[in-house]
Amino acid sequence: MKNALIIVSISLVLIGCGSVNQTNDIASKTPIVTEIDLTQVTDDKVPVVINPGRFIQDSIKYFLPKVVQGTYAVSDFGKFVDGFKALDYNGAELAVEKLDTNTWLIANAKQLDKIIYLVNDTYDIENTSESTPFSPSGTNIEPDNFVLNLHGFIGYFDVLKNNQYALEVKAPTEMKRTSALQKVGSETNETGTVTSDKYFANRYFDITDNPMMYGKLDVEEFEVGGIKIVLSVYSPNKVYTAAGIKETVFKMMKAQKAYLGNIDSTPRYDIYLYLAPQTQSSPTGFGALEHHTSTVVVLPEAIPEDALASAMIDVVSHEFFHIVTPLSVHSEDVHYFDYNDPTFSKHLWMYEGVTEYFASVFQVNQGLVEEDEFYTKIMGKIESAGLYDDAMSFTVMSENILNEPYAKNYANVYEKGALIGMCIDILMREESDGNRGILSLMKELSLKYGKNKPFEDDKIIEEITAMTYPSIGEFLKTHVIGDTPINYNEFFEKVGLSMGVKDIETDYVRNGNNIIVGGDQDKGTIFFTDLVKENSFWSDNGVQPFDIIKEVNGTQLTLLNANSILQGTLLWEEGDDVEVKLDRGGKEVILKTILTKSYTKGNALSTVDNPTNEQLALRNAWLKG
């Protein structure tokens, strides 16, 4: 999973299912027949039918996922289910007891014919509820668009976790549809208005691992290094097209394939891009969620073209690199994931951190960005990591990621986690005279394990140490298992770089990572803090600490709309006209100007004077090896 954009606030892979002791139920021998009918939406809810076959057990449990792999947070998809009914073979209702948010107990399972219920989507209520799934793992139900993350619609039975699924999706024939799930046929009704697509899944994992998108989509298909790429774009206001985004994705994935080399991949990869309009019912959890052969991406439709290209490179490359870890290299907690009572691996530093590092370093390695831009990104991660508990053991945090204080430190896996990957990379290059790095380590682990063989969580550090060098083991024990902060200058010195303070470009609501606005809950106002003095744009235009922001470009600013309005400033571009009304001690002050870039003082990474040949050689191996 990857968050793509920072949301300004005044106040974020499953490899297999665990084996179970199944009985000789008739139901366990037949596919679970499932139907999702997109032609019968009522009150923004989609009807679902589940037919498991005949049971010989007295009672069974049916679950919707509490947690889906890759999100590391509670989603509770059961709370979006309404009208849950269990029907017998005569169509009469059976008694059902709802045990918790995601679990239903059916006592007379021998009489069960099918289950029916309605599913509400998650996108519509993101702005009205604090507890909703991360948008790329969520669901959307609109007349012209359906985001079908199937874990939000289809559940599983406690005794049938490994059963096959036969899925039928009914939709208007005119709708475009894309899915990497195996399609086994389709039928169109006599009037030609409704087409039923029939899919097959080997087990519940394949249901959760293969999202779909239906609706007024724009679709482009192309090939990159032997992989068929299917890019599906939903842009409600037709701001963007798949053809317009295709070149960015093609160039990025071609570079990724070149960087990865001979690591096994997939013959097909789907990218589902949902571009959210600026409405109260639109999703705001911008980013992406990985699957084995696809990713779901949610970004704002109002994003400028260059920012969209940058976001697609950052988030889609991150998700694609997950084919290395955890899709190919993962622990038993991942391999035997339990959707409703999950345990978590200690190694988020590897799953998310190393993946995020790959998504950054491959760009400089393949010439997509210059070295200075890469250094800026690394410094940004150091600054961002400083906002979290730097003395927290990463392995302890990972294992307890759903609980506090660890949950609030989760996003650090993309910051310090990536920096951990960087440090290991530099150390391995140093130890091997530039011949080995963290990518080669992950390739070796992929060969040793692979997608069907998990490693033991408590032993992988020892194995990595044995496969590499004592210095790697010491680093991991000290800074990943242990709680000692990393001195990054020690690693930068090895490659002839150093950190120093200079003017760095920033945006209009932050100085680096420090937000320069605050809120007064009692008065309902938003104001600039003392930090505004260090933001060149506002300071040069005479803005003062504690100026209350009344209007931004004609829109009144309140606590209710502050997030969306201030988030919109992240999309401002140099040369735009800007008008801001301020209240300074009861006096109205109007700032009307043309936007210029803004700078603040911050740490920057630069080359040391007179680097040695050894430093230059190691830097070249690190960035270009």
N, C-alpha and C positions, 0 to 999 in steps of 0.2 A: 504494500500500500504506500501511496505517496501523496502528501498534501502539496498542492501546487502553488497556492497563493496564500499570503498571510491575511487573515481576517482581523481587521482592527477592532479591538474591543475596549470599551471604557470600563468596565467593571473588572480526529484526526480523523491456503495452499495445501490446501489439503492434498495429501498424497495417497491416502487409503483410509479405509474404515477398519476399526478394530474388529477382530473376530469375536463372534458370540456363539454360545451353545444353542443352536437352533433345534427346535423339535421337528418332528416329521410332519408338520402342518402341511396340508395341501397347498396353502398359500405360499409356503416357502419354495415351492417348486415352480411357481408361475410368476410372470412379470406383474408388477403393480401397474395397473392401467390407470392413467391419469389424463384428465382433460381440463384444459384452460380455454374458456370461451370468451374471446375478445369482442364478439358481436352482441353479447348480452350484458354490457356494462350498465349497472344501476347505481345511481348516487355515487359515482366514481369508484365502484367496487366491481371486481371481476369474479364470476363464479368458477369454482374449482370442484372437480369430482375425482375422488380417489377410490378405485376398486381393487382391493388387494387379493381377491380370490377367497376361497373358503378356509376358515380357521377351524381347528379342532380343540383349541385352547378355550378356557372359560373366560379369560379376560386378556385384553391387550392394551398397550399404550401407544398413542400417536403423538409425535413431537413436531413442532416447528423449531428451527434453531434458535438457541439463546445467543450463541456466538458463532460467527463464521470465520474460517481461517483467513489470516491476512489482515484482519482489522484490529485484533488485540483490544477489543472493547465489547461490552454487552450491547447487543442489538435487539433482542427480544422480539423476533418476528411474529410470535404468537399473538402479540397485542394488536396486530393489524388484521386479525381474523374475526369476522362477525358471523353470526348465524350458523354455528357449527352444529351439524346434525349427523347422527349415525342411523342409517336406515336398514331394516331387515329385508328379506327377500320378498315380502309383500308390500314394501313401501312404507311400513309403519316405523315410527321413531323408536329407537332403543335408548335406554337410559345412559347418559354420559355425565361423567364427573370431571370438571376441570380442576386438576390438581395444583397447577400453578400457571403462570403466564403462558407457558409454551407447551403444556402437557395435558392431554385428555385421556381419561380412562374409560374404556368401553367394557362393561362387565359381561355382557352376553355376546362375546365375540363369535361363538359358533353360529349365531343368527345374523351376523353382520354381512350385508351385501355390499354397501358402499358408504363413503363419507362425503358429505357435501358442505361447502362453506363459501363465504364471500371474503375476498381479500381487498383491503384498502391499501392505497399506495402510501409511500413515506415522503415523497417529495413535497406534497401539498402542505404538510404540517411541520416542516423543518423550522419555520419561523414562528411557530406557535407552541412548540414543545422543546424542552431542554434535552429530552432523551429520544433521539431518533438515530437510525443507523447512518454511518458515514455515507454521503450521497452516492459514490460509485458502487456501494454495496446495496443501495436501496432500490426502490421500485417506483415506476411512474405509470400512471393511467390517465391518458388524455385521448380525446377523439382522434388526434393525428399522430400520437406517439405513445408507445409502450416500451418501457425499459424493463425487461423481464430477467432480473436476477432471480433465477428459479428457486433459490433457497427462501425467497420471500413468499412463494406461492405453494410450494410442494414440501411436505414433510416426510417423515419415515416412521415405521413401526419398530418397537423395541426388539422384536424377534425376527425382523426382516431387513436388517441393515445392509445385507449383502445381496438383496434381491435385484433383479433387473427391473427396469422401468420402461413401459411403453407409453410415450407421451403424445397426445394429440392437442394441437393448438389451432383453434378455429379463429379465423380473422377475415375481414372483408378482402375479397380477391384483389382489389385495386391496391391494397397495402403492399409496400415492399417489406421483405423480411430477411434478416441475416442471422445465422447461427452456425457455430462450428460443431454442434451436436450432430451425431450421425442421423441423417434424414433417410427414411426408408420408403417414403412415398407421400402422395398428396391426392386429395379428392376435391372436386368442385361440385357444388350443388347444381341442380337442374337449371336454375335461373342464372348461374354463373356469377352470383354475387358473393358467395362465401366459399372459401377454400380451407380445407382441413389439412394441415401439415402433420405428418406422422414422423416421430423421432424415436430413437432407441438409445437407452443408457444401460451400461453394464451393471451399474450400482448407483447408490445414492450420491456417491462422490461425483460421478459424471453429471448428475443433475446440478449440483452446486458449482461445478467447474466450467459449465458451458452456458454463459448468459446469452440472451437473445435480444434483438431489437426489432420491433414492428412499427410501421407507420410511414409517414411522408419523409422517407430517408433519401439521402444522396449517397450513392455507393460507388466506390472505385476499387478495382482489383488490379494488382500488378505483382511482379515477381522481384524478389531480392535474394540473391545468392541461393536459389533453389527453393525459397520459401514463398508460397502464395500469400500475399498480404491482401486482406479484405478490410477496407476502410469505410465504415458506415457513419455518416454525419447527420445529426438532426439539428438544424438551425431554424427555429420557428419563424424568424423574420427574414430568412434567406440571406443573412449577412455573409455567411461563408458557405462554400461548396467543398465537396470531397476532392474535386479536381484542383481547387486552389490550395488545398492542404497537402495534396499528394506528394509534391516535390520535396517538401520539408521532411515528410515521413520517409520517403525513398532514400534521400541523402543520409538521414540519420541511421536508418536500419542497415544500409550498405556499410556504413562506417562501423556499426556495432558488429556485424558479421566479420568484417576484416579484423577487428580487435579481438573477438572471441576465438577466431581460428577454427580449430577442429572440434570444439565442444558440440556435442549433439544438440540439435534443435528440433524443430517441428516442420512438417511439410506445409502447414497452413497456420497463419496467425491473424486473428481478428482484432480490430481496434474499433470500439464503439464509442463515438464522441457525441455527448449530449451537451449542447451549448444552451445554457440557461438564460432565459429572457429576464428582463428587469421587472419582475412582478413579485407581489407579496407571497405568492404560492410557489415560487421557484426555489430549487435547491441552492444551498450556499456552501456545502462542503466540497470545495473545489479540490480536485486531485484525481487519483486513479487507484484501482484495485486490480491486483494481478490474478491471473488464472494460468493453467498450464499452457494453453494455446491462444489466450486472448487477454484483453484488458478493457475495462470500462472506465472511461474518462469523463469527468464533469468539469466544465469551465464556463465562465460567463460569456454570453454572446456578445456583450459590449466590449470585450477585450480588443485592444488594437491588434492589427495584423502581425506586427513584429513581436509583440508580447505573446500572442497565440503561438507563433512559431517557436519561441523560446520555451514556453510552457510545455508544448508538445514534446520538444526534445528532452526536457528535464523529466517529465513524468512518464512518458511512454518508454523512453530508454530505460528508466528505472524498472518499470514493470517487466520489460522484455528481459532484462538482466536477471530477473528472478528465475529464469530457466536454469541458472547455475545453482543458486541457493535461494529458497529452500526446496525448489522443485527437484533438483538432482542431489543436493547434499542437505540432509535434514535428520533430526532426531526422532526417537520413537514417539515423543509427544506430538509431533507433527504427523507422523505416519499413521498413528492410531488415534487420530483426533476425535474427541467426543464433543459434539455440538452443544450439548446441554450440561455437561459437567467436565469442562476442559481442564487439562493441565498444560502448563506452558514450559517450553524449553528455556534453558539458561542462555541461549546463544542468539538473542536478537542482534547483538553486535555484528554477527555474521549475516543473518538473514536479511535484515534491513540496512545495517550499517555498511557492510562490504558492498551490497548491491548499490546503495547510494553513492559510494565511492567510485564504483565502476561507471555509474552514470555521469560522473563528473570528469574522471580522468580520461575516459575514452575520447572525449571531445577534443582535448588537447593532443592526445596521442594520435588521433586521426586528422588533425588539422582543421577541425570544425571551429575551434576558438584559438586565440593566441594565448601564450603563456601568461601574460599579465591578467587576462580575463579569468583564467583558471586560478591564479593566485588570489584574485579578488573574491572568488567564490569560496576558496578555502578559508580566507580571513573572515568571511561572513559566517562560516560554520563555527569558527572559533568564538566569534562574538556571540552567536546564538547559543552555543553550548554553555557559555558563561551565565545564561539566564536560568540554567537548571542546576541541580545539586551536583557539583563536580566531584564530591567525595562519596558518591553513591556507587556501590558495586554494581557493575552492569549485569553480572550473572544473577545477583539477587533481585535486581529490578525486573529482569526478563521473566524470571520464574514466578514473580508475584505481580505481573503487569496489570491485572484487573483491580488490584487493591491499592489504597493510599498508604504511604506517600508516593508509591511507585507509579501509579497511573498518571499522575500529573507531570511526571518526568518522561512519559513515553516518547514525546516528539524528539527527545534528545538522541534517539536511535538514528535519526537522520542527520544529526549534527555531530556530536561526539562519536557516534557509531561510525560515521564515515571517516572521521579523523583517526580512529583506531585502525581502520583499514589502510589509511595513508601511512601511518607509522610502521605497520607491519610490512607494507610494500617497500618502504625505504630501507628498513632493516634487512629484509631478504635480499634486496639489490646489493646492499653493502657487503653482506656475508658471502654472496655468490659471485662477486666481481661483475655484477650487473646482469647475470644470466637468469636469475629466478626472481619472481615477484609474487604478489598475492594472487594474481590471475593463474599463474602456473600451479600454485598451491591448490586453488579451487579445482583446477583441472585434474590434479592428482587425486583429490578427494572424490571427485565425480567418478573417476575410474574405479576407485576402491569401493564406493557405495553405489551411487546411482539412484534413480527414482524409486526403485523397488526394494532397496535395502537401507534401513535407517541406521544411524550410529547411536551408541550409548551416550546419553547426555553428559554423564559424569566423567567419561573417559576421553572425550574428543580433544581436550586441551593437551593431554599427555600424548595423544596420537599426533597432533599437529607439531608438538615439540620434537617428537621422534622423527617426523618427516622433514623437519626444517633444521633449526639451529637452537642451541641453548638460549640464545638471546631472545628468541621469539617466545619461548616458554616463560622466561623471566618477565618479559613485557606483559604477557597475558596474565600471569599470576599477580603482578604488581598493579596493573592499570585496568584490568577487565574483571578478574575475580576479586582483586583487592580494591581498595578505595583511595589509592594515591592519585591525585590529579597528574595529568601529563604535562611535562615541560616541552612544549612544541618547538621552542627555539633549539633544543638539543637535536631535533631531527632536521630542522631547517638548516642548521649549521653544516650538517653532513653534505647537503646539496648546494652549499654556497648561497643561502638566503638568510635574511634576518627580518624581524618584525620591527616596525618603527611607526611613529605617529605622523600623519600628514592629512591634507584635505582629501576626503573621500566623497564621492557622489552619494546622495541619499534621496529620500522622497519628501513628501510634504506633510507627513504626519509622524515621522520618526527621524531621529538622529541615529543612523545605523539601525540598531535594534531597540532603541529606547523611544517609546511613544511620547510625543511632545504635547498631547492634549489630555485633559482630565474631565471628569464629570462631577457635578454637584447634584446628588439625588434629591435633596430637599428642594432646591430651587429649579430643578429640571433643566439645568444649563450645561453647556460644554464650553471649556475655556482652554486657552494655551497655558502650559505650565512654564516654569522658569527655564526649561530646556529650550524654549523657542529662541533664546538668545544665541544658541549655538547652531541654529539652522539658517543658512545664509539667505535663502529666498525670503523668509518671513522677516528676518532681522533687517535685511537691506530695505525692506518695504515698510519699516517702522512699526511692525507688530511688537507688542510688549507682553511680558508675563501677566497672566490673569485677565487678558482681554477675552471677553465672552464672545463666542462665535454665534451670531444671530442667523445669518443667511450665507449660503454658498451657491453662487451662480443662480440667484433667484429662488432657491429652495430654503425654507425655514429649517433650521437645525434643531432637533429635539433629541431627548434621550431615546425615544422610540425608533427614530430613523438614523441615529448617529452612525451605526455600523455600516449601513449601506451607503450613506453619503460620504463618510470618510474613506471607506473602501474604494469608492469611485475616484478619489484623488490619486490612487495608485495607478490609474489609467491616464492621468493628465500627461500631456506631451508639451515639450518646449514649443513656444509660439502660440499656444492656446490663450484666448482671452479669459481672464479670471476676475470675478467680482465677489468680494467678501465683505459682509457688513458685520462690524464689531460693536460691542458695547464696552466702553472704557470708562468705568466709574460713573455710569449713567449717561454718558455722552456717546452719540452714534459716530462711529468712524467708518468711512467707506474706503475700501482698498480696491481700486480698479486698475489692473495692469495686464501686461503680457507675460506669460509664464516663461521663466528661465530655469535652468537647472539649479538644483540646490545642493549645497555641500555642507559637511560638518567635519570635525576633527575625529579621526579614528585610526586604529591600527591598520597598517598596510604591510604587505610582504614585498621585499625588493631584493635585488642582487647585492651581495656584499662587494666591497671594493677588492679588486685583485683576487678573485677566487682561484683556488689551486686547480691544477689539472685533474686531481682526484675528485674534487668537488664537482667540477664541470662534467666529468665522465659519469659520476653517479647521478647527477641531475638528468643528463641525457638518457641514461638507462631507465630512470624512474618515469620520465615523461614520454619517452619515445621508444623504449625497449619493447 
